[in-house]
Amino acid sequence: MKKPRVYADTSVIGGCLDDEFAEESLALLGMAREGKIILLLSDILADELDPAPTEVQQFLGDLPRASFERVMSSQESEQLRDAYLRRRWSE
C-alpha cells in the first residue's frame, strides 16, 4: 500500500511550539518520522522558515530524508492559489 502524502505548511511546523496546536503538529511529524506518511514540503515553506528560530527549523531538520518530499512552486500552483484567493474574497 502506498503511503499517504500530506502537505505541511508553515503553520504546521510553527504549531509544534504553540500550546494550542503542538499535540497535532508533533503527531503529524511523528507519523512522518515513523514512516507512516510522507510529508510534502514546498519551496515556499523553506523560504518562510529561513528566518524562523533554530528550534522551529530543527523540527524538520530532525526528520529522516525518506520521510518527506520537496515540492516546487509552479505557474499552475500559483494560478490555483490566485483563483482560490479571488474566490475567497468575492464571497
C-alpha positions as CSV (number, residue, x, y, z in Angstrom):
1,M,0.0,0.0,0.0
2,K,1.2,3.4,-0.9
3,K,1.9,5.8,2.0
4,P,-0.3,8.8,2.3
5,R,1.3,12.1,1.2
6,V,0.4,15.1,3.4
7,Y,1.2,18.7,2.6
8,A,2.5,20.6,5.6
9,D,2.6,24.3,5.5
10,T,4.4,26.7,7.8
11,S,1.6,26.8,10.4
12,V,2.1,23.0,11.0
13,I,5.8,23.4,11.7
14,G,5.3,26.6,13.8
15,G,2.4,24.8,15.6
16,C,4.9,22.5,17.2
17,L,5.7,25.3,19.7
18,D,2.2,26.6,20.1
19,D,0.3,25.2,23.1
20,E,-3.0,25.2,21.1
21,F,-1.6,23.1,18.1
22,A,1.5,21.3,19.4
23,E,-0.2,18.0,20.0
24,E,-1.5,17.7,16.5
25,S,1.6,19.2,14.8
26,L,4.0,16.9,16.7
27,A,1.8,13.9,16.0
28,L,1.9,14.6,12.3
29,L,5.7,15.0,12.3
30,G,5.9,11.8,14.4
31,M,3.9,9.9,11.8
32,A,6.4,11.1,9.1
33,R,9.3,10.1,11.3
34,E,7.8,6.6,11.8
35,G,7.3,6.2,8.1
36,K,3.5,6.2,8.2
37,I,3.2,9.2,5.9
38,I,5.3,11.2,3.5
39,L,5.3,15.0,4.2
40,L,5.2,17.3,1.2
41,L,7.3,20.3,1.9
42,S,7.3,23.2,-0.5
43,D,10.0,25.7,-1.5
44,I,7.7,28.3,0.0
45,L,7.8,26.6,3.4
46,A,11.6,26.6,3.2
47,D,11.6,30.3,2.4
48,E,9.2,31.1,5.3
49,L,11.2,29.0,7.8
50,D,14.5,30.5,6.8
51,P,14.2,33.4,9.3
52,A,12.5,31.3,11.9
53,P,14.2,30.5,15.2
54,T,16.5,27.5,15.1
55,E,14.2,25.4,17.4
56,V,11.4,25.7,14.8
57,Q,13.8,24.8,11.9
58,Q,15.0,21.8,13.9
59,F,11.7,20.1,13.7
60,L,12.2,19.5,10.0
61,G,16.0,19.0,10.4
62,D,15.4,16.0,12.7
63,L,13.3,14.2,10.1
64,P,14.8,11.4,8.1
65,R,15.2,12.2,4.4
66,A,12.9,9.4,3.4
67,S,10.0,11.0,5.5
68,F,9.4,13.9,3.2
69,E,9.4,15.1,-0.4
70,R,10.2,18.6,-1.6
71,V,7.7,20.2,-4.0
72,M,8.4,23.3,-6.0
73,S,6.0,26.1,-6.9
74,S,4.9,26.2,-10.5
75,Q,2.9,28.6,-12.6
76,E,0.0,26.2,-12.3
77,S,0.1,26.2,-8.5
78,E,0.3,30.0,-8.4
79,Q,-2.7,30.2,-10.7
80,L,-4.6,27.9,-8.4
81,R,-3.6,30.0,-5.4
82,D,-4.7,33.1,-7.1
83,A,-8.1,31.6,-8.1
84,Y,-8.6,30.4,-4.5
85,L,-7.9,33.9,-3.1
86,R,-10.1,35.6,-5.7
87,R,-13.0,33.2,-4.8
88,R,-12.4,33.6,-1.1
89,W,-12.5,37.4,-1.2
90,S,-15.5,37.6,-3.5
91,E,-17.8,35.7,-1.1
